[in-house]
Amino acid sequence: MHWGNLQFASVVMNLFVVPLFLHSFLLGASSYFWNSVEGSVIKSESTSISMGSGWKKVSRIEFSYIVDDETYESPRVIVGKKYYDEKFEYLYKVSQPVLVYYPSFYPSYGILIKGITINCFYKFILMCIFIYTFKLSSTKLKQKT
């Protein structure tokens, strides 16, 4: 096995994973400090999306809220996602009042559930695996010379 190729591959993969992890982690962590306002659900429906090998039934939730006399609509319940498990359709009914969290510098990015998502932890684990393979390949290259 060429350890240099593994080292190069782990660096390239981390160039993609690290920014994604940092974005979702910082956005999720900062959401604890966002402003909140009362809003209402305007759409709660079930739909199907293509998942490569088949179709998956998901929920699509949209809600509206008013910030500084301007009305915003958002499809995000959780940071970064627009489609959710079917259970969300039953949690959020049309015309139901909801508490919307939004950043003061970007009020159109409203969410209903603040915090760091499980996808952020998956990216962190993937990042750690790539860092470990880089370290492992570096050690193997040093031993070889």
C-alpha positions as CSV (number, residue, x, y, z in Angstrom):
1,M,0.0,0.0,0.0
2,H,1.2,3.5,-0.8
3,W,0.9,5.4,2.5
4,G,1.5,8.7,0.7
5,N,-1.7,8.2,-1.3
6,L,-3.7,7.5,1.9
7,Q,-2.2,10.7,3.5
8,F,-3.2,12.7,0.4
9,A,-6.7,11.3,0.4
10,S,-7.2,12.0,4.1
11,V,-6.1,15.7,3.6
12,V,-8.5,16.1,0.6
13,M,-11.4,14.6,2.5
14,N,-10.8,16.8,5.5
15,L,-10.8,19.8,3.2
16,F,-14.5,19.0,2.6
17,V,-15.5,17.7,6.0
18,V,-13.9,20.3,8.3
19,P,-15.8,23.3,6.8
20,L,-19.1,21.4,6.9
21,F,-18.5,20.4,10.5
22,L,-17.5,24.0,11.6
23,H,-20.5,25.5,9.8
24,S,-23.1,23.2,11.4
25,F,-21.4,23.3,14.8
26,L,-21.0,27.1,15.0
27,L,-24.5,27.7,13.7
28,G,-26.1,25.2,16.0
29,A,-24.2,26.5,19.0
30,S,-24.9,30.1,18.3
31,S,-28.6,29.3,17.9
32,Y,-28.9,29.2,21.7
33,F,-28.3,33.0,21.7
34,W,-30.7,33.9,18.9
35,N,-33.8,36.1,19.3
36,S,-37.2,34.5,19.5
37,V,-40.6,35.5,18.2
38,E,-44.1,34.0,18.0
39,G,-45.0,32.5,14.6
40,S,-47.4,30.1,13.1
41,V,-47.2,27.0,10.9
42,I,-48.5,27.6,7.3
43,K,-47.7,24.2,5.8
44,S,-47.4,20.8,7.3
45,E,-47.5,18.1,4.6
46,S,-46.1,14.7,3.8
47,T,-44.1,14.3,0.6
48,S,-41.7,11.8,-1.0
49,I,-38.2,12.5,-2.1
50,S,-35.8,10.4,-4.1
51,M,-33.0,8.7,-2.0
52,G,-31.0,7.1,-4.8
53,S,-32.3,3.5,-4.4
54,G,-35.9,4.4,-3.8
55,W,-38.3,7.0,-2.4
56,K,-38.5,8.1,1.2
57,K,-41.6,9.6,2.8
58,V,-40.7,12.8,4.7
59,S,-42.5,15.8,6.2
60,R,-42.2,19.3,4.9
61,I,-43.0,22.1,7.5
62,E,-43.1,25.8,6.7
63,F,-43.9,28.6,9.1
64,S,-44.2,32.3,9.1
65,Y,-43.2,35.0,11.6
66,I,-42.9,38.7,11.8
67,V,-39.7,40.6,12.6
68,D,-39.5,44.4,12.5
69,D,-42.8,44.6,10.6
70,E,-41.6,42.3,7.9
71,T,-43.0,38.8,7.4
72,Y,-40.7,35.9,6.8
73,E,-41.4,32.3,5.8
74,S,-39.0,29.5,6.6
75,P,-38.9,25.7,5.8
76,R,-36.3,24.9,8.5
77,V,-37.3,23.2,11.7
78,I,-33.7,22.3,12.6
79,V,-30.5,24.1,11.6
80,G,-29.6,23.2,8.0
81,K,-32.4,20.8,7.1
82,K,-35.5,21.3,5.0
83,Y,-37.0,17.8,5.1
84,Y,-37.8,15.8,8.3
85,D,-39.0,12.5,9.6
86,E,-42.7,11.8,9.3
87,K,-43.2,12.5,13.0
88,F,-42.8,16.2,12.5
89,E,-46.0,16.4,10.4
90,Y,-47.9,15.3,13.5
91,L,-46.0,17.6,15.9
92,Y,-46.7,20.8,13.8
93,K,-50.2,21.4,12.6
94,V,-51.3,24.2,10.3
95,S,-52.2,27.4,12.1
96,Q,-50.5,26.1,15.3
97,P,-48.5,28.9,17.1
98,V,-44.8,28.2,17.4
99,L,-41.8,29.9,18.9
100,V,-39.3,30.8,16.1
101,Y,-35.6,31.4,16.7
102,Y,-33.7,33.6,14.3
103,P,-30.3,35.4,14.2
104,S,-30.6,39.2,14.5
105,F,-28.2,39.7,11.6
106,Y,-30.2,37.3,9.3
107,P,-33.9,37.2,10.3
108,S,-35.0,35.1,7.3
109,Y,-33.1,32.1,8.7
110,G,-35.7,31.0,11.2
111,I,-35.8,27.6,13.0
112,L,-38.1,26.0,15.5
113,I,-35.6,23.7,17.3
114,K,-32.4,25.3,18.4
115,G,-29.1,23.5,19.1
116,I,-26.5,21.3,17.6
117,T,-27.9,18.4,15.5
118,I,-26.8,14.8,15.4
119,N,-25.5,15.4,11.8
120,C,-22.9,17.7,13.3
121,F,-21.6,14.8,15.5
122,Y,-21.5,12.5,12.4
123,K,-19.3,15.1,10.6
124,F,-17.1,15.4,13.7
125,I,-16.6,11.6,13.9
126,L,-15.8,11.5,10.1
127,M,-13.3,14.4,10.6
128,C,-11.6,12.5,13.5
129,I,-11.3,9.4,11.3
130,F,-9.7,11.3,8.5
131,I,-7.3,13.0,11.0
132,Y,-6.4,9.6,12.4
133,T,-5.7,8.1,9.0
134,F,-3.5,11.1,8.2
135,K,-1.6,10.6,11.5
136,L,-1.4,6.8,10.8
137,S,-0.1,7.3,7.3
138,S,2.5,9.9,8.5
139,T,3.8,7.4,11.0
140,K,4.0,4.6,8.4
141,L,5.8,6.9,6.0
142,K,8.4,7.8,8.6
143,Q,8.9,4.1,9.5
144,K,9.4,3.3,5.8
145,T,12.3,5.8,5.3
